[in-house]
Amino acid sequence: MMFPVELPSASGMRPLHFTILTVGIAILALLYLTYIGARWSGYWQSDRIWLEAPFKQSIQIGDKMFVVPVEMLVGSVPAYSILPGPHREDTFSLKVSWPEMKPARRSTNQPSRPAADTNTILINVVASSEGETMRDRLAPVYRRLARGPELEGPAGLKILTLSSAVSLERDEIVFEETSRGSGFIARCRQSRETGSQCSREMRFGDNLTVTYSFHRKFLTNWGRLDRKVSQLLNSLRS
């Protein structure tokens, strides 16, 4: 057995410097573990800047200004959104939970449609002052394409079936029987891949069109659903 002739020489590092180095390494390790935990839990997504509520983004669309919580927005959040001031857009989308109308929990699922087994509503706001609405197409288009007579639907609504009996996807127009041009109307599709989803289109002011998607089970509360969506958008107006 051999023994060292002399002990290793000291590094010359001062105790204070060594303490600072140790603390720095510990902080980097903590940040790395936080990052791994966020990626694993789904709170960090590649297309989204990770910002904590209650950060809000000002969006001008048409002649209207909205102040929207970032966690409610669907899709990527542009880097400039962290800067002050409104940002002009042609469209924006929101994802909220029913009936609270609060930001839906972030998910790695496709954001383009709500999940069939959740109480999620997807709202899309578009700058549009022209073009026919679904209500405008009820008599000249949907009634002519219907396969069979009108059927009784949930909560006093009527149903027109557009798909054939052997189709793999059921396609229906569900509407309120009224003379009002703004009466409730939605298009509902059912398939194995998407479940049973409905899409409702309506005007919001003079130059905005709002389309919101929801699970078919919410048709029993269609009046409340319309009011909740309108109230949410009005509450975000600046």
RACOR-V358602 format. One record per helix or strand of 3 or more residues. SS is the DSSP state (alpha for helix, beta for strand). FROM is the first residue (numbers start at 1). TO is the last residue. If there is no record, write none. Layout:
SS & FROM & TO
SS & FROM & TO
//
This chain:
alpha & 15 & 41
beta & 56 & 61
beta & 64 & 69
alpha & 70 & 72
alpha & 79 & 82
beta & 91 & 97
beta & 120 & 127
alpha & 137 & 145
alpha & 154 & 156
beta & 158 & 161
beta & 170 & 175
beta & 185 & 191
beta & 195 & 203
beta & 208 & 215
alpha & 216 & 235
//
